[in-house]
């Protein structure tokens, strides 16, 4: 029996190798080779060609799948156009690589589902235009989308790299009003107006990698943008633009760096929550209000404009503000940290009537030529802790808003030493009680 099992197992592996056929989707004069449709699934008998004409005819009658029948690849040489009026789904399954050079639809919707269980997916050349159909790409390896990219014309878009990276550039991905979900185990990078939704939400997450975007890399016409990264997050060149939708950015093990209008939310609220340092430079954050938390915080060169909304920062490291670093345009500015706050040269903090509150556990230093202003208006109240260093009291310009600079302990989420001591004491008492109970039982 064991011999029979071994022979059968060998035969199974051998048959899988024999059936490792590639499939190429191309015109080929309307002639398909070395395969056929079995229950709406293209099944190759050798390396095969599936002609555009046969694929279009099959899709006209039913949803269709293409399988390599083993560890083969799926590819093509040019763009395929679905001409049927009915909405259809085209599914690609391959343990090998999948290369999509072009899928489009002229009348009905063409949803495209691609699954590479053991390799990569590349969308290139003419890309995918689904005419309202959904697009779902999943690969165990890397996924790249470039050149013409993907346009769902309103359908949803989901791209998932289970163990690799995701790279989007050039024409990128567009969904109009559909939601976009991008996920990868490794790094995700976007550039060149590469992720666009005119009304749907955009969700991006990396399980173990970092996220970077440049040159208007993410545009949402009012939908929410959510970025969750394990590592560092970097943006540059107006690279996250929500046009009124909220922006939520989280890094569980890294920091955030923005430059050149890196995050623009219009009237939308921005939430930044990272483990390490945050750097906002060159108009790096424009919003209708912002809540920021992390370790250190550096704001320079008009790094933050909240357009009337409040700016709230809760930090665990030093905070440095330079050169018109914060302009709330009427909103309140509240910054607190377990470290120090340094207000350096330039029209550093401007609230335009809102209140300004700076609270630090260690020190606050307002350098020469570093005004803090709550103008215009009158009636503001000035409160300055004696331990605060202000190079010139004239730098504190009161308007309608209050200015408060305080040195005091700042609450954090980290348990205090007395709490930890109490917790350990309870544990020791429980252990000691267990020992006494055991001794009594032994007696």
C-alpha positions in Angstrom: 0.0 0.0 0.0 2.8 2.4 0.9 4.4 1.7 -2.5 1.1 2.4 -4.2 0.8 5.7 -2.3 4.3 6.8 -3.3 3.7 6.0 -6.9 0.4 7.9 -6.8 2.1 10.9 -5.1 4.9 10.9 -7.7 2.3 10.7 -10.5 0.5 13.7 -9.0 3.6 15.9 -9.0 4.5 14.7 -12.4 1.1 15.5 -13.8 1.3 19.0 -12.3 4.6 19.6 -14.0 3.2 18.3 -17.3 0.2 20.6 -16.9 2.4 23.7 -16.2 1.2 25.4 -19.4 1.4 29.1 -20.3 -1.6 31.0 -21.8 -1.1 34.0 -24.1 -4.1 36.2 -24.9 -3.7 37.7 -28.4 -5.3 38.3 -31.8 -3.6 35.4 -33.6 -5.8 35.9 -36.6 -8.9 34.8 -34.6 -7.5 31.3 -34.0 -6.9 29.7 -30.6 -4.5 26.9 -30.1 -3.8 24.1 -27.7 -6.8 24.6 -25.4 -10.6 24.9 -25.2 -13.3 26.2 -22.9 -14.6 23.6 -20.5 -17.5 24.8 -18.3 -16.6 28.4 -19.2 -12.9 27.9 -18.1 -10.1 28.1 -20.7 -8.1 24.9 -20.2 -4.8 24.5 -22.0 -3.4 21.2 -23.2 0.0 22.7 -23.9 1.4 26.3 -24.1 -1.7 27.9 -25.7 -3.0 31.0 -27.4 -6.5 32.2 -26.6 -7.6 34.5 -29.4 -9.4 37.8 -28.8 -12.3 36.6 -31.0 -12.9 33.4 -29.0 -12.5 35.2 -25.6 -15.0 37.9 -26.7 -17.5 35.3 -27.9 -17.2 33.3 -24.7 -17.7 36.4 -22.5 -20.8 37.3 -24.5 -22.5 34.1 -23.3 -21.2 33.8 -19.7 -18.6 34.8 -17.0 -15.3 33.3 -18.0 -12.1 32.0 -16.4 -8.6 31.4 -17.7 -6.5 28.9 -16.0 -2.9 27.7 -16.6 -3.7 24.2 -15.2 -0.5 24.3 -13.2 2.5 26.6 -12.6 2.3 28.4 -15.9 2.0 32.1 -16.7 -0.8 34.2 -18.2 0.2 37.0 -20.6 -0.7 38.8 -23.8 0.7 41.0 -26.5 -1.9 43.8 -26.9 -5.2 45.1 -25.7 -8.3 42.9 -25.7 -11.8 44.7 -25.9 -15.0 43.1 -24.7 -17.8 44.1 -27.1 -20.8 42.4 -25.4 -23.7 44.3 -23.9 -24.1 42.1 -20.7 -22.0 42.7 -17.6 -19.4 40.0 -17.3 -16.5 38.9 -15.1 -13.2 37.7 -16.4 -11.1 35.7 -13.9 -7.4 34.8 -14.4 -5.9 32.1 -12.2 -2.2 31.2 -12.4 0.4 29.9 -9.9 2.9 31.7 -12.2 3.1 35.4 -13.3 0.2 37.3 -14.7 0.8 40.1 -17.2 -2.1 42.3 -18.3 -1.3 44.4 -21.4 -4.9 45.6 -21.9 -8.5 44.7 -21.0 -11.4 47.1 -21.9 -15.1 47.1 -22.5 -17.2 49.2 -24.8 -20.8 48.6 -23.8 -21.2 46.2 -20.9 -19.1 46.2 -17.8 -16.1 43.9 -17.6 -15.0 43.0 -14.1 -11.5 41.6 -13.9 -10.3 39.2 -11.1 -6.7 38.1 -11.3 -5.0 35.7 -8.8 -1.4 34.7 -9.0 -1.0 32.2 -6.2 2.8 31.9 -6.5 4.2 34.8 -8.4 3.7 38.4 -9.6 1.1 40.6 -11.4 2.0 43.4 -13.8 -0.5 45.7 -15.4 1.1 47.6 -18.2 0.7 49.1 -21.7 -3.1 49.7 -22.2 -3.9 48.6 -18.7 -7.5 47.9 -17.6 -10.6 49.9 -18.4 -13.6 48.1 -17.0 -16.4 50.4 -17.9 -17.9 50.3 -14.4 -16.9 46.7 -13.6 -14.9 45.9 -10.5 -11.2 45.0 -10.5 -9.6 42.7 -7.9 -5.9 41.7 -8.2 -4.2 39.4 -5.7 -0.7 38.0 -5.8 1.7 36.2 -3.5 4.5 38.2 -5.1 5.0 41.8 -6.1 2.4 43.8 -8.0 3.1 46.7 -10.3 0.8 49.0 -12.2 2.2 51.5 -14.7 1.7 53.2 -18.1 -2.1 53.4 -18.8 -2.9 51.7 -15.5 -6.4 50.9 -14.3 -9.7 52.8 -14.7 -12.8 51.2 -13.3 -15.1 54.0 -14.4 -17.0 53.7 -11.1 -16.4 50.1 -10.1 -14.5 49.2 -7.0 -10.7 48.5 -7.1 -8.8 46.2 -4.8 -5.1 45.3 -5.1 -3.4 42.9 -2.6 0.1 41.7 -2.5 0.2 38.9 0.2 3.9 38.6 0.6 5.5 41.3 -1.7 5.4 45.0 -2.6 3.0 47.2 -4.5 4.2 49.9 -7.0 1.9 52.3 -8.8 3.0 55.0 -11.3 2.2 56.8 -14.5 -1.5 56.5 -15.3 -1.9 54.6 -12.0 -5.3 53.6 -10.8 -8.6 55.5 -11.1 -12.1 54.5 -9.9 -14.2 57.6 -10.3 -16.8 57.1 -7.5 -15.7 53.6 -6.6 -13.7 52.8 -3.5 -10.0 51.9 -3.8 -8.2 49.4 -1.5 -4.4 48.9 -1.7 -2.7 46.3 0.5 0.7 44.8 0.7 2.9 42.9 3.1 5.9 44.9 2.0 6.4 48.5 0.8 3.8 50.5 -1.2 4.9 53.4 -3.4 2.9 55.7 -5.6 3.9 58.5 -7.9 2.6 60.7 -10.8 -1.1 61.2 -10.0 -1.3 57.4 -9.6 -4.3 56.8 -7.3 -7.5 58.8 -8.1 -11.1 58.4 -6.8 -13.4 61.3 -7.6 -15.8 60.3 -4.8 -15.0 57.0 -3.3 -12.8 56.3 -0.2 -9.1 55.3 -0.6 -7.7 52.8 1.9 -4.0 51.9 1.9 -2.2 49.5 4.3 1.2 47.8 4.6 1.6 45.0 7.1 5.4 45.1 7.4 6.6 47.8 5.0 6.7 51.5 4.5 4.6 53.9 2.4 5.8 56.7 0.1 4.0 58.9 -2.4 5.2 61.8 -4.6 3.7 64.2 -7.2 0.0 64.1 -6.5 0.2 60.4 -5.9 -3.2 60.1 -4.2 -6.2 62.2 -5.1 -9.7 61.9 -3.7 -12.6 64.0 -4.8 -14.2 64.1 -1.4 -13.9 60.6 -0.1 -11.8 59.7 3.0 -8.2 58.7 2.6 -6.7 56.2 5.1 -3.1 55.2 5.2 -1.9 52.5 7.7 1.8 51.6 7.6 4.1 49.5 9.6 7.1 51.6 8.8 7.9 55.2 7.7 5.5 57.3 5.7 6.9 60.0 3.3 5.0 62.4 1.1 6.1 65.2 -1.3 4.7 67.4 -3.9 1.0 67.7 -2.9 1.0 63.9 -2.9 -2.1 63.3 -0.7 -5.1 65.5 -1.7 -8.6 64.8 -0.4 -10.5 67.9 -1.6 -12.6 68.0 1.6 -12.6 64.4 2.7 -10.9 63.3 6.0 -7.3 62.0 6.0 -6.2 59.5 8.6 -2.5 58.4 8.6 -1.1 55.9 11.0 2.3 54.3 11.4 2.7 51.6 14.1 6.5 51.4 13.9 7.7 54.5 12.0 7.5 58.2 11.5 6.0 60.7 9.0 7.7 63.2 6.8 5.9 65.7 4.5 7.3 68.3 2.1 5.9 70.7 -0.6 2.2 70.5 0.3 2.4 66.8 1.0 -1.1 66.5 2.6 -3.9 68.8 1.4 -7.4 68.1 2.8 -9.1 71.3 2.0 -11.9 71.6 4.7 -11.3 67.9 5.7 -10.0 66.9 9.1 -6.5 65.3 9.2 -5.4 62.8 11.9 -1.7 61.8 12.1 -0.8 59.1 14.6 2.7 57.6 14.4 5.2 56.0 16.8 8.2 58.0 15.9 8.9 61.6 14.8 6.7 63.8 12.5 8.2 66.4 10.2 5.8 68.9 8.4 7.7 71.2 6.1 7.0 73.5 3.1 3.2 73.7 3.5 3.3 70.0 4.3 -0.2 70.0 5.9 -3.3 72.0 4.7 -6.6 71.0 6.3 -9.7 72.1 8.0 -8.3 70.9 11.3 -5.6 68.5 12.5 -4.9 66.1 15.4 -1.3 65.0 15.6 0.4 62.4 17.9 3.8 60.8 17.9 7.3 61.3 19.4 9.0 64.5 18.2 7.4 67.1 16.0 9.1 69.6 13.6 7.1 72.2 11.7 8.9 74.6 9.3 8.2 77.0 6.4 4.4 77.2 6.6 4.2 73.5 7.4 0.7 73.6 8.9 -2.4 75.6 7.7 -5.7 74.6 9.3 -8.1 77.0 7.5 -10.0 77.9 10.6 -9.9 74.5 12.2 -8.1 73.6 15.4 -4.5 72.2 15.5 -4.0 69.7 18.4 -0.7 67.9 19.0 0.1 65.4 21.7 3.7 64.4 21.6 6.2 62.4 23.7 9.4 64.1 22.3 10.7 67.7 21.6 8.6 70.0 19.4 10.4 72.5 17.1 8.5 75.3 15.2 10.2 77.5 12.7 9.3 80.1 10.0 5.5 80.5 10.1 5.2 76.9 11.2 1.6 77.0 12.2 -1.3 79.2 10.8 -4.7 78.2 12.1 -6.6 81.1 10.5 -8.9 81.4 13.4 -8.8 78.0 15.0 -7.2 77.1 18.3 -3.6 75.8 18.5 -2.9 73.3 21.4 0.4 71.6 21.7 1.5 69.5 24.6 4.5 67.2 25.1 6.4 65.3 27.7 9.6 66.9 26.2 10.4 70.5 25.3 9.0 73.1 22.9 11.3 75.3 20.9 9.7 78.3 19.1 12.4 79.6 16.7 12.8 82.4 14.2 10.0 83.6 11.9 6.3 84.4 12.1 6.2 81.1 13.9 2.7 80.7 15.4 -0.3 82.6 14.0 -3.8 81.9 15.2 -5.7 84.9 13.7 -8.0 85.1 16.7 -7.8 81.6 18.1 -6.3 80.6 21.4 -2.7 79.3 21.6 -1.7 76.9 24.3 1.7 75.3 24.7 2.3 72.9 27.5 5.7 71.1 28.0 6.9 68.8 30.8 10.6 69.9 30.4 11.0 73.4 28.9 9.5 76.0 26.5 12.0 78.4 24.8 10.7 81.3 22.6 13.7 82.6 20.7 14.3 86.1 19.4 12.3 87.1 16.3 9.9 84.3 17.0 6.5 85.9 17.6 3.4 84.1 18.8 0.3 86.0 17.7 -3.5 85.7 18.3 -4.3 88.9 16.4 -6.5 90.4 15.1 -8.9 91.6 17.8 -8.5 92.3 21.5 -9.3 90.8 24.8 -6.9 87.9 24.9 -5.3 86.8 28.2 -1.6 86.1 28.5 -0.5 83.3 30.9 3.3 82.5 31.0 4.9 80.1 33.5 7.9 81.6 35.2 10.0 78.7 34.0 9.3 79.5 30.4 12.1 81.3 28.5 11.0 84.2 26.3 13.7 86.2 24.6 11.5 89.2 24.3 8.0 89.6 25.9 7.0 91.7 22.9 7.1 88.5 20.9 3.8 87.5 22.5 1.2 89.4 20.6 -2.3 89.3 22.0 -5.4 89.6 19.9 -8.8 88.1 20.4 -7.3 84.7 21.5 -5.5 83.8 24.7 -1.8 82.8 24.8 -0.8 80.2 27.5 2.7 78.9 28.0 3.0 76.3 30.8 5.6 73.9 32.2 3.8 71.0 33.8 3.5 67.2 33.7 1.7 65.9 30.6 -0.5 62.8 30.8 0.6 60.0 28.5 -0.7 56.5 27.7 2.3 54.9 29.4 1.5 53.5 32.9 3.1 55.6 35.7 5.7 54.1 38.1 3.2 54.0 41.0 0.7 52.1 38.9 3.3 49.7 37.8 4.5 49.2 41.4 0.9 48.6 42.5 0.4 46.1 39.7 3.6 44.2 40.6 2.7 44.2 44.3 -0.7 42.6 43.5 1.1 39.9 41.4 3.6 39.2 44.3 0.8 39.0 46.8 -1.0 36.5 44.6 2.1 34.4 44.2 2.9 34.5 47.9 -0.7 33.5 48.7 -0.4 30.6 46.3 2.7 29.4 48.1 1.1 29.5 51.5 -2.0 27.6 50.2 0.2 24.9 48.7 2.2 24.5 52.0 -1.1 24.1 54.0 -2.3 21.5 51.5 1.0 19.5 51.9 0.6 19.5 55.6 
